[in-house]
Amino acid sequence: VAWCLDYSGNASGARRARRRSSGESPGDGQTLRSSGRQINVRVKRTNNPPPGQSKRKATDTEEEDDQSEKKYRKCEKAGCSATYPVCFASASERCAKNGYTSRWYHLSCGEHFCNECFDHYYRSHKDGYETFASWKKVWTSNGKSEPSLKAFMADQQLPFWVQCTKPDCRKWRQLTKEIQLTASLAATYRCGMKFNNIKRVAEVTDSWWHSMLILPPLFKESPASPFLAAYYPDCVGMSPSGSASNASLTELRADHCRAVQPQIPGLCPYFQPFYQPNECGKALCVRPDMMELDELYEFPEFSRDPTMYLALRNLILASWHRNCKVPSRRQPTSVCHNRNNPNNGFCFSLKEVLTAQKCALHIIVRGLRNVIIIGAGASGLAAARQLQNFGSQVMVLEARDRIGGRVWDDTSLGVTVGRGAQIVNGCVNNPIALMCEQVGIKMHKLGDRCDLFQEGGQATDPAIDKRMDFHFNAILDVVSEWRKDKSQNQDIPLKEKVQEVKKNFLQESGIQFSELEEKVLQFHLSNLEYACGSTLDQVSARSWDHNEFFAQFSGDHTLLTKGYSLLLHKLGEGLDIRTKCPVCNLVLVTVPLTLLQKNTIQFNPPLPERKLKAIHSLGAGIIEKIALQFPYRFWDSKIQGADYFGHIPPGPDKRGMFSVFYDMEPQGKQAVLMSVITGDAVPVVRDMEDKEVVDECMKVLRELFKEQEVPEPLHFFVTHWSKDVWSQMSYSFVKTGGSGEAYDILAEDVQGKVFFAGEATNRHFPQTVTGAYLSGVREASKMAAM
């Protein structure tokens, strides 16, 4: 199905907005190219009679001059340059064509219709009235904008235009009203094909063209329409007359209480680029009916009427998400009428992928320089890829002998186990999910069930788990209320505040937690330390979840069973990456926060005091992992297909010691479990030998599965991120007395020469590979704009 850009919408494949001349005033004997036909321009008579003729009376001469003036009437629209308007409609038998009319109706500087054609459709006794009335009914049923006669004329009467497909031509040609533009015609049309009355017209290239449009162009059958069925089409840049009237859609639009994602066959469910009506905040999502703040900043010229911008932006986003991988040879060529320059990027062919080479022709950047990036982690590789796409020469310097940074996949146990990151937290609109779709990597959706087992092997009553989960979240809700009126210098450690809230609750309610309930609460606190990457006595009670104030990635949490490394290696393809290359002179810094805190990199001149304060107000969190390969899956009968299970600590002193076990090949044949070490347990295992850590872990597993034999592991590994010379951490958190603003300050460049990226510079999405990746893209854009 072809999609078309109309003047104000385009019903049932009817008419196209036309490309017109700018209305240049012709001189004597000059031909005006307009409306697909040549028009001989009449010359106004003078008051001087030819020799030999008597001079008439002054009154006769004045009457004759008045008649001459009536031969032409200018458009009354202020600023319109069409000195000699021409009616494009030719609907009435009395159409003024290029002659006199009592009033010209302006659509653009080169598009007008006469008063006679207006009456033909608007007056109920005229032949065209039923046509207008039928169109008006459809428009009113589907849209919100006024179904005016101007909208009808732009929607139904403007002719189609087609562009020659010959690379050395690419001229635009007007089709007669009898010819319907189709995708196949647009894909194959070449100048010289036998179509009646196809004429060339002057191209409109003046910058003021858009400002002279009375009605914004609207798309028909846009690729965005399946995404935006819950919106009125004219609110998102599409034609109401090009949308079928549908009672269920009307009900959906009238229902202000729900937001339903469109179901588009073949589309990855994690691709949701547009908000649905009344939908809550969602990361990397845009309102299809209004420009975002950063868009208004970049394109202020569309702020008054953003419809044209929205139509194009929505179309591009939808086209990208519908086919982000390999272009299909059977996809139709898109067709559009460009009201400005036909080569300015308003026209896209869905047969062609949106490549950097095609976009580069329209990207003008002055003073691009060579760039050195320090660190080949997710942020460094993302920045390098983006800058190289922008045309910069990029060199990535990495101190390790591998790329990935804190992404490090291990395959020694027969499956991929991430020594660092391996989980995608929230897949909807997550760029990691998008890249997985592009590369063809399957993500395993993590289930909701996580049974809790006590030492001794007994499963915890789900009712107790649910009750303590409620109390745990209630404690955090009270912390959220407490911090609302607290300044930064009133901050206290999260551990202290949680204990205080718990104590007050028990005293006021008279409730006493049982021994088991206390242990379950300790499990949830251990999970919180896992999320923060630190013991709670180091974490800010005021800002521990600062990023939750911004829209986060929603949807499924998934396990990358093949690891993150494949994605990062794809990002690194074709880049100049130098490993085993420590440096002390740099442009883009993507090193972990710990290295900045410990002055591992020397800056000359030193970093500003503001940035140093921010660096030290953040904490460098650490978690460790242990992975064990067994001869068989001894846990299957008890776990019954769950992706993970929890271990309730026997006491607070054991909190964080192997609190959750992940099955690394769910529903598979390999027998590998991975567990995490968090909070106070991290320093306990720091100086232990790997075999000692394994022995401690096996003690726990044998307690959890006491009713059966637990075999010795065949192979194992234990991470040591705290001792990794180029990391010394896992991910950042806000320390007591700090704030989320520190992430923004850390992201600031220094004098436009030294830039910073990494998860600790992303206030919205810290502690994640996604946050690191997006920070790299952010810095690449800043550097390219310098």
C-alpha positions in Angstrom: 0.0 0.0 0.0 1.5 3.3 -1.0 1.5 6.1 1.5 0.9 9.6 0.3 1.5 13.1 1.7 -1.5 15.3 0.9 -2.1 19.0 1.5 -4.6 18.3 4.2 -5.3 14.7 3.9 -6.1 12.5 0.9 -9.2 10.4 0.8 -9.5 7.0 -0.9 -6.5 7.6 -3.2 -8.1 10.7 -4.7 -6.0 13.8 -5.2 -2.4 14.9 -4.4 -1.1 18.3 -3.2 0.5 19.9 -6.2 3.9 21.4 -6.7 3.4 24.9 -8.1 5.5 27.7 -9.3 6.1 30.5 -6.9 3.9 32.8 -8.9 6.5 34.8 -10.6 5.1 37.8 -12.5 5.6 37.3 -16.3 6.4 40.1 -18.6 4.9 40.9 -22.0 4.8 37.8 -24.2 6.2 35.6 -21.4 4.7 32.2 -20.7 3.6 31.3 -17.2 4.1 27.6 -16.4 1.3 26.7 -14.1 -1.3 24.0 -13.5 0.2 21.8 -16.2 -0.8 24.0 -19.1 0.7 27.0 -20.8 -1.2 30.3 -20.4 -0.7 33.3 -22.6 -0.7 36.4 -20.4 -2.8 39.3 -21.5 -1.3 42.8 -21.4 -3.1 45.7 -19.9 -4.2 48.3 -22.3 -2.9 51.9 -22.0 -4.9 55.1 -22.2 -3.2 56.3 -25.4 -5.2 55.4 -28.5 -3.5 54.2 -31.7 -2.6 56.9 -34.3 -5.6 58.0 -36.4 -8.2 57.2 -33.8 -10.2 59.8 -32.0 -9.8 60.1 -28.3 -12.8 58.9 -26.2 -14.3 60.7 -23.4 -12.6 60.4 -20.0 -15.5 58.6 -18.5 -15.4 55.9 -21.2 -11.7 55.5 -20.8 -12.1 55.0 -17.0 -14.8 52.4 -17.5 -12.6 50.5 -19.9 -9.7 50.7 -17.4 -12.0 49.3 -14.7 -12.9 46.4 -17.0 -9.2 45.8 -17.6 -8.5 45.7 -13.9 -11.2 43.1 -13.5 -9.4 40.7 -15.8 -7.1 39.9 -12.9 -7.4 39.8 -9.1 -4.6 39.2 -6.8 -4.7 36.8 -3.9 -5.7 38.7 -0.7 -3.5 36.5 1.5 -0.8 38.8 3.0 2.6 37.8 1.6 1.3 35.6 -1.2 3.6 36.1 -4.2 1.1 34.8 -6.8 0.4 37.9 -8.8 -1.6 35.9 -11.3 -3.4 33.0 -9.4 -4.8 30.1 -11.4 -7.6 27.8 -10.2 -6.4 24.2 -9.9 -9.9 22.8 -9.4 -11.7 23.4 -12.8 -14.8 22.0 -11.2 -17.4 24.6 -12.2 -18.4 25.3 -15.8 -17.8 28.9 -14.9 -14.3 28.2 -13.4 -12.2 31.4 -13.6 -9.1 29.3 -14.6 -6.5 32.0 -15.1 -9.0 34.8 -15.4 -11.0 37.0 -13.2 -12.9 35.8 -10.0 -14.5 37.8 -7.3 -12.3 36.0 -4.7 -9.3 33.7 -4.7 -9.0 31.1 -2.0 -5.4 30.6 -0.9 -3.9 27.2 0.0 -0.3 28.1 -0.7 1.6 30.6 -2.8 1.1 28.5 -5.9 -2.2 26.8 -5.1 -5.5 28.7 -5.3 -9.1 28.0 -6.3 -11.7 30.5 -7.6 -15.0 31.6 -6.1 -17.0 29.8 -8.8 -15.5 26.4 -7.9 -16.1 27.2 -4.2 -19.8 27.7 -4.9 -19.9 24.5 -7.1 -19.2 22.4 -4.0 -20.4 24.6 -1.1 -23.9 25.7 -2.3 -26.5 23.1 -1.7 -28.2 23.7 -5.1 -25.0 23.1 -7.0 -23.9 19.8 -8.6 -20.9 19.3 -6.5 -22.6 19.7 -3.1 -23.3 16.0 -2.5 -19.7 15.1 -3.1 -18.6 17.7 -0.5 -21.3 16.5 1.9 -20.2 12.9 1.6 -16.6 13.7 2.2 -17.5 15.9 5.2 -19.4 13.1 6.8 -16.3 10.8 6.6 -14.0 13.5 7.8 -16.2 14.4 10.8 -16.6 10.7 11.8 -12.8 10.1 11.9 -11.2 13.5 12.7 -11.2 16.4 15.1 -10.3 19.3 12.7 -12.7 21.5 10.9 -14.0 19.8 7.7 -13.8 23.1 5.8 -14.2 23.4 2.0 -10.5 24.4 1.9 -9.6 21.1 3.5 -11.9 19.3 1.0 -10.2 21.0 -1.9 -6.8 20.2 -0.6 -7.8 16.7 0.2 -9.8 15.8 -3.0 -8.9 18.1 -5.8 -5.2 18.7 -5.8 -3.4 16.6 -8.5 -0.9 13.9 -7.8 2.8 14.4 -8.6 5.3 11.7 -9.4 9.1 11.8 -9.5 11.1 10.4 -12.3 13.1 7.4 -11.1 16.0 7.9 -13.4 19.0 8.9 -11.3 20.2 11.6 -13.7 16.7 13.2 -13.9 14.6 13.0 -10.7 12.3 15.7 -12.0 8.7 16.0 -10.7 5.8 15.7 -13.0 2.1 16.4 -12.6 -0.5 13.7 -13.3 -3.9 14.5 -14.8 -7.0 14.0 -12.7 -7.8 10.8 -14.5 -4.6 9.1 -13.4 -4.4 7.6 -9.9 -1.0 7.4 -8.4 -0.1 3.9 -7.2 3.0 2.4 -5.6 3.9 0.5 -8.7 3.6 3.7 -10.9 5.8 5.6 -8.5 8.3 2.8 -8.4 8.6 2.6 -12.2 7.8 6.1 -13.5 10.3 7.6 -15.9 10.0 10.9 -17.8 8.7 10.2 -21.3 6.1 7.6 -20.4 2.9 8.1 -22.3 0.6 10.0 -20.0 -1.5 12.8 -21.2 -0.8 16.4 -20.2 2.2 15.6 -18.0 4.0 18.9 -17.8 7.0 20.1 -15.9 6.5 22.9 -13.4 9.0 25.2 -11.6 10.2 23.8 -8.3 9.4 25.7 -5.1 12.6 26.2 -3.2 11.9 29.4 -1.2 12.3 29.1 2.5 9.0 30.9 3.2 7.0 28.3 1.4 5.9 26.4 4.5 4.9 29.6 6.4 2.4 30.3 3.6 0.5 27.0 3.9 -3.1 27.5 5.1 -3.5 23.9 6.0 -0.8 21.5 7.0 0.0 18.5 4.8 -1.4 15.2 6.1 -0.4 11.7 5.3 -2.7 9.0 3.9 -2.1 5.3 4.7 1.1 6.2 6.5 3.2 3.3 8.1 2.5 5.0 11.4 -1.3 4.5 11.2 -1.3 1.0 12.8 0.7 2.4 15.8 -1.7 5.3 16.2 -5.1 3.8 15.8 -6.3 5.2 19.2 -5.6 8.8 18.1 -7.6 11.0 15.8 -5.6 10.8 12.6 -5.4 14.6 12.0 -3.9 15.0 15.5 -0.9 12.9 14.5 -0.4 14.1 10.9 -2.7 11.8 9.0 -5.8 12.3 6.9 -9.2 11.5 8.5 -10.7 10.8 5.1 -7.9 8.3 4.4 -8.9 6.3 7.5 -11.8 3.9 7.6 -14.6 4.8 10.0 -14.5 2.2 12.7 -16.9 2.1 15.7 -14.4 0.2 17.9 -11.8 2.9 17.3 -14.3 5.6 18.2 -15.0 3.8 21.4 -11.2 3.4 22.1 -10.6 7.1 21.6 -13.5 7.9 23.9 -12.2 5.6 26.6 -10.0 7.8 28.7 -9.3 5.1 31.3 -7.1 2.7 29.4 -4.1 2.6 27.1 -3.9 -0.4 24.8 -0.8 -1.1 22.7 -1.6 -1.8 19.0 -1.1 -5.4 17.9 0.9 -5.3 14.6 1.6 -8.7 13.1 5.3 -9.4 12.8 6.3 -6.5 15.0 8.5 -7.1 18.0 6.3 -6.5 21.1 9.2 -4.5 22.7 8.9 -1.8 19.9 6.6 0.8 21.3 7.9 4.2 20.0 4.6 6.1 20.6 2.6 6.7 23.8 -1.0 5.6 23.6 -3.6 8.0 25.0 -3.4 8.4 28.8 -0.4 6.1 29.1 2.0 6.7 31.9 5.7 7.6 31.5 7.7 5.2 29.4 11.4 5.5 28.5 12.3 6.5 24.9 8.7 7.0 24.0 7.2 10.1 22.3 3.8 11.7 22.1 2.7 11.3 18.5 0.5 14.4 18.7 3.0 16.9 20.1 6.7 17.8 19.8 9.0 16.9 22.7 11.0 19.7 24.3 14.3 18.7 22.6 12.5 18.7 19.3 11.1 22.1 19.8 14.6 23.3 20.7 16.0 21.8 17.5 13.1 22.7 15.2 11.5 26.0 16.5 10.1 26.8 13.1 7.5 24.1 13.6 6.4 25.2 17.0 3.4 27.2 15.8 1.9 24.3 13.8 3.9 21.0 14.3 1.6 18.9 12.1 4.0 18.6 9.2 6.8 17.8 11.5 4.8 15.2 13.5 3.6 13.5 10.3 7.2 13.0 9.1 8.6 12.1 12.5 5.9 9.6 13.2 6.3 8.1 9.8 10.1 7.7 10.1 9.9 6.2 13.6 7.2 3.8 12.4 9.0 2.8 9.3 12.2 2.2 11.3 10.5 0.0 13.9 8.6 -2.0 11.3 11.7 -2.9 9.5 14.9 -2.2 11.5 16.9 -5.1 10.0 17.0 -5.9 6.3 14.9 -4.2 3.7 12.4 -6.3 1.9 12.4 -6.4 -1.9 8.7 -6.5 -2.0 8.0 -3.4 0.0 6.2 -0.7 -1.9 7.9 2.6 -2.8 6.5 5.4 -0.8 4.9 8.3 -2.6 4.8 11.8 -1.3 4.3 15.3 -2.4 7.0 17.6 -1.1 5.8 21.1 -0.7 9.3 22.5 -0.7 12.4 21.0 -2.3 11.9 17.5 -3.7 15.4 16.6 -2.6 15.3 17.8 0.9 14.5 14.5 2.6 10.7 14.6 2.8 10.5 11.6 0.5 11.6 8.1 1.5 11.7 4.8 -0.4 10.9 1.8 1.8 12.9 -0.2 -0.7 16.0 1.4 0.7 17.4 1.2 4.2 18.1 4.4 6.0 21.8 4.3 5.8 24.4 6.8 7.1 25.6 7.4 3.5 22.1 8.6 2.5 21.7 10.7 5.6 25.2 12.2 5.3 24.2 14.3 2.3 21.9 16.2 4.6 24.2 16.5 7.6 26.5 19.5 7.5 29.0 19.6 10.4 31.7 22.2 10.4 35.1 21.5 12.0 34.8 17.7 12.6 38.0 16.6 14.3 39.7 13.3 15.0 38.5 11.8 18.3 40.2 9.6 20.9 37.9 7.5 23.1 39.1 6.0 26.3 37.5 2.7 27.2 35.9 0.1 24.9 32.9 -0.6 27.1 29.3 -0.1 26.1 29.5 3.7 26.3 32.8 4.0 24.5 31.8 1.7 21.6 28.4 3.4 21.3 30.1 6.8 21.0 32.7 5.5 18.6 30.1 4.0 16.3 28.0 7.1 16.3 30.9 9.4 15.7 32.2 7.2 12.9 28.8 7.3 11.3 29.0 11.1 11.5 32.2 11.0 9.5 34.7 11.5 12.3 38.0 9.6 12.5 37.8 7.7 15.8 40.4 5.7 17.8 39.3 3.7 20.8 42.0 3.0 23.4 41.4 0.1 25.8 43.7 -0.8 28.7 42.5 -4.4 28.8 43.3 -7.1 26.2 39.5 -7.3 25.4 36.6 -5.0 24.7 33.4 -4.8 26.8 34.6 -3.3 30.1 32.2 -4.5 32.8 30.5 -6.7 30.2 32.5 -9.9 30.2 31.0 -13.2 29.1 32.3 -16.6 30.2 31.6 -19.7 28.2 33.8 -22.1 30.1 30.9 -23.9 31.8 29.2 -24.9 28.6 26.7 -22.0 28.6 27.3 -18.2 28.5 27.5 -16.7 32.0 27.9 -13.0 32.3 30.7 -12.2 34.8 29.2 -8.7 34.6 25.9 -7.7 33.1 23.6 -10.2 31.5 20.1 -9.0 32.2 18.0 -6.5 30.3 15.8 -4.6 32.7 12.7 -3.6 30.9 12.7 -4.3 27.2 10.0 -1.9 25.8 11.9 0.6 23.6 15.2 -0.5 25.2 18.0 0.0 22.6 19.5 -3.3 23.7 16.3 -5.1 22.8 16.3 -3.3 19.4 19.9 -4.4 18.7 19.0 -8.0 19.7 16.2 -7.8 17.2 18.6 -6.5 14.5 21.3 -9.1 15.2 18.8 -11.9 15.7 19.7 -12.6 19.3 16.9 -14.3 21.3 16.2 -12.9 24.7 14.8 -15.2 27.4 11.9 -13.7 29.3 12.4 -14.1 33.0 9.3 -15.3 34.8 7.8 -13.7 37.8 8.0 -16.8 40.1 10.9 -16.9 42.5 10.2 -19.5 45.2 12.0 -18.9 48.5 13.7 -21.8 50.3 14.9 -21.9 53.8 18.0 -23.7 54.9 16.8 -27.2 55.7 15.1 -27.4 52.3 11.6 -26.2 53.3 9.8 -24.0 50.8 8.4 -20.7 52.2 4.7 -20.3 52.3 3.8 -17.9 49.4 1.4 -16.1 51.7 4.3 -15.2 54.1 6.4 -14.1 51.1 3.6 -12.0 49.8 2.9 -10.4 53.2 6.5 -9.5 53.8 6.9 -8.2 50.3 4.0 -5.9 51.1 5.6 -4.7 54.4 9.0 -4.2 52.7 7.5 -2.0 50.0 5.4 -0.2 52.6 8.6 0.7 54.4 10.1 2.1 51.2 6.9 4.1 50.6 7.3 5.7 54.1 10.9 6.6 53.2 9.6 8.2 50.0 7.1 10.3 52.0 9.8 11.3 54.5 12.2 12.6 51.9 9.8 15.0 50.2 10.6 18.0 52.3 14.2 17.0 53.1 17.2 19.0 51.8 20.4 17.4 50.8 22.1 18.1 54.2 19.3 16.4 56.0 20.0 13.1 54.3 20.7 9.9 56.3 21.8 6.4 55.4 19.0 4.2 53.9 19.8 1.4 56.4 19.2 3.8 59.3 15.9 5.1 57.9 14.6 1.6 57.1 15.3 0.4 60.6 13.6 3.5 62.0 10.5 3.1 59.9 10.3 -0.6 60.8 10.6 0.0 64.5 7.9 2.7 64.5 5.5 0.5 62.5 5.9 -2.4 64.9 5.4 -0.2 67.9 2.3 1.6 66.5 0.7 -1.4 65.0 1.4 -3.9 67.8 2.4 -6.4 65.2 5.3 -8.8 65.8 7.1 -10.5 62.9 7.8 -14.1 63.4 11.3 -15.5 63.1 10.6 -16.7 59.5 9.0 -13.3 58.6 12.1 -11.6 59.8 14.3 -13.8 57.6 12.1 -13.2 54.6 12.4 -9.4 55.3 16.2 -9.9 55.3 16.0 -11.5 51.9 14.2 -8.5 50.5 16.8 -6.2 52.0 19.5 -8.3 50.4 17.7 -7.8 47.1 17.7 -4.0 47.7 21.5 -4.2 48.3 21.8 -6.1 45.0 20.0 -3.3 43.2 22.1 -0.6 44.9 25.4 -2.5 44.6 26.2 -1.6 48.2 25.5 -2.1 51.8 22.5 0.2 52.8 24.6 2.1 55.4 26.4 3.7 52.4 23.3 4.5 50.4 21.3 7.8 50.5 17.8 7.5 51.9 16.9 10.7 50.1 18.2 9.7 46.6 18.6 5.9 46.6 16.1 5.6 43.7 16.6 9.0 42.1 16.3 7.7 38.6 12.7 6.5 39.3 11.6 10.1 39.0 12.1 9.7 35.2 10.3 7.4 32.9 12.0 4.0 33.0 12.0 1.1 30.6 8.9 -1.0 31.0 7.9 -4.5 30.0 9.7 -7.8 30.4 13.0 -8.4 32.1 15.1 -10.7 30.0 18.2 -12.8 30.2 20.6 -12.6 27.3 21.4 -16.3 27.2 24.2 -15.6 24.7 25.5 -12.7 26.7 26.1 -9.0 25.9 29.4 -9.6 24.3 28.0 -10.4 20.9 26.2 -7.1 20.7 29.3 -5.2 21.8 31.4 -7.0 19.2 28.9 -6.0 16.6 29.1 -2.4 17.8 32.9 -2.6 17.5 33.0 -4.0 14.0 35.0 -1.7 11.7 36.2 0.6 14.5 39.9 1.3 15.2 40.2 -0.2 18.7 43.6 -0.5 20.4 43.7 -2.9 23.3 46.4 -3.1 26.0 46.8 0.6 25.6 46.6 2.6 28.9 46.6 6.3 28.3 46.8 9.6 30.2 45.7 12.0 27.4 42.2 11.8 26.2 39.0 13.4 24.7 36.1 11.1 25.7 36.4 9.5 29.1 34.3 6.3 29.6 36.2 4.8 32.5 34.4 3.5 35.6 33.7 5.9 38.4 36.2 4.3 40.8 39.1 5.2 38.5 38.1 8.8 38.6 37.7 8.7 42.4 41.2 7.3 42.8 42.9 9.7 40.3 44.0 6.8 38.1 43.8 9.3 35.2 45.7 12.5 35.6 44.0 15.6 34.1 46.0 18.7 33.2 44.6 21.2 34.1 42.8 19.4 37.0 39.1 18.8 36.8 36.9 21.6 38.1 35.9 21.5 41.8 32.3 21.1 40.9 33.0 17.9 39.0 35.3 16.5 41.6 32.6 17.0 44.3 30.1 15.2 42.1 32.5 12.3 41.5 33.0 11.7 45.2 29.3 12.1 46.0 28.5 8.9 44.1 29.3 5.5 45.4 31.2 2.7 43.5 29.0 -0.3 44.2 30.3 -3.9 44.0 28.6 -7.2 43.6 30.3 -10.5 42.8 29.1 -13.6 41.1 29.7 -17.3 41.3 28.8 -19.8 38.6 28.8 -23.6 39.0 28.4 -26.3 36.4 26.9 -29.6 37.6 26.7 -33.1 36.0 22.9 -32.9 36.0 20.0 -30.6 36.9 19.4 -31.7 40.4 17.0 -28.7 41.1 14.5 -29.3 38.4 11.9 -31.3 40.3 11.8 -28.8 43.1 12.0 -25.6 41.1 9.6 -26.8 38.4 10.7 -24.7 35.5 11.3 -21.4 37.3 14.1 -19.2 36.0 15.5 -18.5 39.5 14.9 -19.2 43.2 15.7 -17.4 46.4 17.6 -18.3 49.5 16.4 -17.0 52.8 19.4 -16.2 55.0 19.5 -17.9 58.4 20.3 -14.5 60.0 21.2 -10.9 59.3 24.9 -11.7 59.3 24.4 -14.1 56.4 22.4 -11.6 54.3 23.7 -11.2 50.7 25.5 -14.5 50.7 24.1 -16.3 47.6 20.6 -14.8 48.0 19.3 -15.7 44.5 20.3 -18.5 42.2 19.7 -18.2 38.4 19.3 -21.1 36.1 21.5 -20.2 33.2 19.8 -22.4 30.6 16.1 -22.5 31.6 14.3 -25.4 30.1 17.6 -26.6 28.6 20.0 -29.5 29.1 23.0 -27.7 30.6 23.2 -27.7 34.4 24.6 -24.3 35.4 23.6 -22.1 38.4 24.8 -18.6 38.9 24.4 -16.7 42.2 25.3 -13.2 43.4 27.2 -11.9 46.5 26.0 -8.5 47.8 26.2 -6.1 50.6 28.2 -7.1 53.7 29.0 -10.5 52.1 31.2 -8.9 49.5 34.1 -8.0 51.8 33.7 -11.5 53.5 34.6 -13.3 50.2 37.1 -10.7 48.9 40.1 -12.4 50.4 38.8 -16.0 50.2 40.2 -18.5 47.6 37.8 -19.4 44.9 37.5 -22.9 46.2 36.5 -21.6 49.6 33.8 -19.5 48.1 32.5 -22.5 46.2 32.5 -24.6 49.4 30.4 -21.9 51.1 28.0 -21.9 48.2 27.7 -25.7 48.2 26.8 -25.6 51.9 23.9 -23.3 51.1 22.7 -25.4 48.1 22.9 -28.6 50.2 20.8 -26.9 52.9 18.2 -25.8 50.3 18.0 -29.3 48.8 18.5 -31.3 51.9 16.0 -34.0 50.9 18.2 -35.0 47.9 21.8 -35.5 46.8 23.5 -32.4 45.5 26.5 -33.4 43.3 29.9 -31.7 43.4 30.3 -29.1 40.6 32.3 -30.0 37.6 33.6 -26.5 36.9 33.1 -23.1 38.4 34.3 -19.5 38.5 34.1 -16.6 40.9 34.3 -13.0 39.9 36.6 -10.4 41.5 35.5 -7.1 40.2 36.8 -5.3 43.4 40.3 -6.4 42.4 40.0 -5.7 38.7 42.5 -3.0 38.1 40.5 -1.3 35.3 37.1 -1.5 37.0 37.3 -1.9 40.8 33.5 -1.7 40.9 30.2 -3.0 39.4 27.9 0.0 39.2 27.3 3.4 40.8 24.8 4.6 43.5 24.1 7.8 45.4 25.9 8.0 48.7 24.4 9.5 51.8 24.4 13.3 51.4 24.6 13.1 47.6 21.9 13.6 45.0 21.0 12.4 41.5 22.3 15.8 40.1 25.8 14.4 40.5 25.2 12.2 37.5 24.4 15.3 35.4 27.4 17.1 36.6 29.7 14.2 35.9 28.3 14.2 32.4 29.3 17.8 31.7 32.2 18.3 29.4 35.2 20.4 30.4 35.8 23.4 28.1 34.4 21.6 25.1 37.5 19.4 25.0 37.1 16.6 27.5 33.8 14.6 27.5 32.5 12.0 29.9 30.3 8.9 29.3 29.3 5.7 31.1 26.5 4.5 33.4 27.7 6.9 36.1 26.9 9.8 33.8 23.4 8.8 33.0 21.0 10.2 35.6 17.9 8.5 34.0 19.3 5.0 33.5 22.4 4.4 35.8 23.6 1.0 36.8 22.7 -0.6 33.4 24.4 -1.4 30.1 21.5 0.5 28.4 22.4 3.6 30.4 26.1 3.3 29.4 25.1 2.8 25.7 22.8 5.8 25.7 25.5 8.0 27.4 27.9 7.2 24.6 25.3 8.2 21.9 24.7 11.4 23.9 28.3 12.4 24.0 28.8 11.5 20.3 26.1 14.0 19.4 27.6 16.7 21.6 31.1 16.2 20.1 29.7 16.2 16.5 28.0 19.5 17.2 31.2 21.2 18.4 
